[in-house]
């Protein structure tokens, strides 16, 4: 469980593009992911879901609102190409824009993998 003063969809100072998950019918979900890093053809994708807003008691006894969400990550090697609308697209796994485009096009499936990662504490 993670928390933040900003909704996971909001861009912050970090240049990592937030990708909204879209289901198979094309409906945007309140779930987000981003490509955290790329190294040697591998990448780390962070998914954020089950997003709710809850009151938070501050040390000075005032109350503020915090966003609370589940967050998991997947370290993965992107494929050399993928199909999008019947067209084969070559993917440069060392290119952030290429990998982000692939993640965006396959967001629902990738988020499914991320949600099913076993958590051990």
C-alpha positions as a Markdown table, in Angstrom:
| # | Residue | x | y | z |
|---|---|---|---|---|
| 1 | Unk | 0.0 | 0.0 | 0.0 |
| 2 | Unk | 1.4 | 3.4 | -1.0 |
| 3 | Unk | 0.2 | 6.9 | -0.3 |
| 4 | Unk | 0.7 | 10.3 | -1.8 |
| 5 | Unk | -0.7 | 13.8 | -1.7 |
| 6 | Unk | -1.1 | 13.6 | -5.5 |
| 7 | Unk | -3.3 | 11.3 | -7.5 |
| 8 | Unk | -1.1 | 8.7 | -9.4 |
| 9 | Unk | -2.2 | 10.2 | -12.7 |
| 10 | Unk | -0.7 | 13.6 | -11.9 |
| 11 | Unk | 2.6 | 14.4 | -13.5 |
| 12 | Unk | 5.2 | 15.6 | -11.0 |
| 13 | Unk | 8.7 | 16.7 | -11.4 |
| 14 | Unk | 9.6 | 13.2 | -12.6 |
| 15 | Unk | 9.7 | 13.1 | -16.4 |
| 16 | Unk | 8.3 | 9.5 | -16.5 |
| 17 | Unk | 5.1 | 9.4 | -18.5 |
| 18 | Unk | 2.0 | 8.3 | -16.6 |
| 19 | Unk | 0.0 | 5.8 | -18.7 |
| 20 | Unk | -3.7 | 5.3 | -18.0 |
| 21 | Unk | -4.9 | 1.7 | -18.3 |
| 22 | Unk | -7.7 | 1.2 | -20.8 |
| 23 | Unk | -9.8 | -2.0 | -20.8 |
| 24 | Unk | -10.5 | -4.1 | -23.9 |
| 25 | Unk | -13.6 | -2.1 | -24.7 |
| 26 | Unk | -11.6 | 1.1 | -24.7 |
| 27 | Unk | -12.8 | 2.4 | -21.4 |
| 28 | Unk | -10.2 | 4.3 | -19.3 |
| 29 | Unk | -9.8 | 2.8 | -15.8 |
| 30 | Unk | -8.6 | 4.6 | -12.7 |
| 31 | Unk | -5.3 | 2.6 | -12.9 |
| 32 | Unk | -1.9 | 4.0 | -14.0 |
| 33 | Unk | 1.5 | 2.8 | -14.8 |
| 34 | Unk | 4.9 | 4.1 | -15.8 |
| 35 | Unk | 8.2 | 2.9 | -17.2 |
| 36 | Unk | 10.6 | 3.4 | -14.2 |
| 37 | Unk | 13.8 | 2.5 | -15.9 |
| 38 | Unk | 15.4 | 0.9 | -19.0 |
| 39 | Unk | 18.7 | -1.1 | -18.9 |
| 40 | Unk | 20.2 | -3.4 | -21.4 |
| 41 | Unk | 17.0 | -4.2 | -23.1 |
| 42 | Unk | 15.0 | -4.7 | -19.9 |
| 43 | Unk | 12.6 | -2.4 | -18.2 |
| 44 | Unk | 10.8 | -1.9 | -14.9 |
| 45 | Unk | 7.1 | -1.1 | -15.1 |
| 46 | Unk | 5.3 | 0.3 | -12.0 |
| 47 | Unk | 1.5 | -0.2 | -11.8 |
| 48 | Unk | -0.8 | 1.8 | -9.4 |
| 49 | Unk | -4.4 | 0.7 | -8.8 |
| 50 | Unk | -7.2 | 0.4 | -6.1 |
| 51 | Unk | -6.8 | 4.2 | -5.8 |
| 52 | Unk | -8.9 | 5.8 | -3.1 |
| 53 | Unk | -8.7 | 9.1 | -1.2 |
| 54 | Unk | -8.6 | 9.0 | 2.6 |
| 55 | Unk | -8.3 | 11.5 | 5.4 |
| 56 | Unk | -4.9 | 11.7 | 7.0 |
| 57 | Unk | -4.2 | 13.0 | 10.5 |
| 58 | Unk | -1.2 | 15.3 | 10.4 |
| 59 | Unk | 1.3 | 15.7 | 13.3 |
| 60 | Unk | -0.2 | 19.1 | 14.1 |
| 61 | Unk | -3.6 | 17.4 | 14.5 |
| 62 | Unk | -5.0 | 18.9 | 11.3 |
| 63 | Unk | -6.5 | 16.6 | 8.7 |
| 64 | Unk | -5.5 | 16.4 | 5.1 |
| 65 | Unk | -6.5 | 14.1 | 2.2 |
| 66 | Unk | -4.1 | 11.5 | 0.9 |
| 67 | Unk | -4.3 | 9.2 | -2.1 |
| 68 | Unk | -3.9 | 5.6 | -1.1 |
| 69 | Unk | -3.2 | 2.9 | -3.7 |
| 70 | Unk | -1.7 | -0.5 | -4.3 |
| 71 | Unk | 1.6 | -0.4 | -6.2 |
| 72 | Unk | 3.6 | -3.2 | -7.7 |
| 73 | Unk | 6.3 | -3.5 | -10.3 |
| 74 | Unk | 7.4 | -5.8 | -13.0 |
| 75 | Unk | 10.9 | -6.2 | -14.4 |
| 76 | Unk | 10.5 | -7.4 | -18.0 |
| 77 | Unk | 12.2 | -7.7 | -21.4 |
| 78 | Unk | 9.9 | -6.2 | -24.1 |
| 79 | Unk | 9.4 | -8.1 | -27.3 |
| 80 | Unk | 11.4 | -7.1 | -30.4 |
| 81 | Unk | 8.1 | -6.4 | -32.2 |
| 82 | Unk | 4.3 | -6.4 | -31.6 |
| 83 | Unk | 1.1 | -6.2 | -33.5 |
| 84 | Unk | -1.1 | -3.1 | -33.4 |
| 85 | Unk | -4.2 | -3.0 | -35.5 |
| 86 | Unk | -2.8 | -5.6 | -37.8 |
| 87 | Unk | 0.5 | -3.8 | -38.3 |
| 88 | Unk | 3.8 | -5.2 | -37.0 |
| 89 | Unk | 5.7 | -2.6 | -35.1 |
| 90 | Unk | 9.4 | -3.0 | -34.4 |
| 91 | Unk | 10.3 | -2.0 | -30.8 |
| 92 | Unk | 13.6 | -0.7 | -29.7 |
| 93 | Unk | 13.8 | -1.9 | -26.1 |
| 94 | Unk | 16.4 | 0.8 | -25.2 |
| 95 | Unk | 14.1 | 3.6 | -26.3 |
| 96 | Unk | 11.8 | 5.0 | -23.6 |
| 97 | Unk | 9.3 | 6.4 | -26.1 |
| 98 | Unk | 9.1 | 3.0 | -27.9 |
| 99 | Unk | 8.6 | 1.1 | -24.7 |
| 100 | Unk | 6.0 | 3.6 | -23.4 |
| 101 | Unk | 4.1 | 3.3 | -26.6 |
| 102 | Unk | 4.1 | -0.5 | -26.3 |
| 103 | Unk | 3.0 | -0.3 | -22.6 |
| 104 | Unk | 0.2 | 2.1 | -23.5 |
| 105 | Unk | -1.0 | -0.1 | -26.3 |
| 106 | Unk | -1.0 | -3.2 | -24.0 |
| 107 | Unk | -1.8 | -1.5 | -20.7 |
| 108 | Unk | -4.7 | -3.7 | -19.7 |
| 109 | Unk | -2.8 | -7.0 | -20.2 |
| 110 | Unk | 0.3 | -5.7 | -18.5 |
| 111 | Unk | -1.6 | -4.4 | -15.5 |
| 112 | Unk | -3.1 | -7.9 | -15.2 |
| 113 | Unk | 0.3 | -9.3 | -14.9 |
| 114 | Unk | 1.3 | -6.7 | -12.4 |
| 115 | Unk | -1.7 | -7.3 | -10.2 |
| 116 | Unk | -1.0 | -11.0 | -10.1 |
| 117 | Unk | 2.6 | -10.7 | -8.9 |
| 118 | Unk | 2.8 | -12.3 | -5.5 |
| 119 | Unk | 3.7 | -10.0 | -2.7 |
| 120 | Unk | 6.1 | -11.1 | 0.1 |
| 121 | Unk | 6.9 | -8.9 | 3.0 |
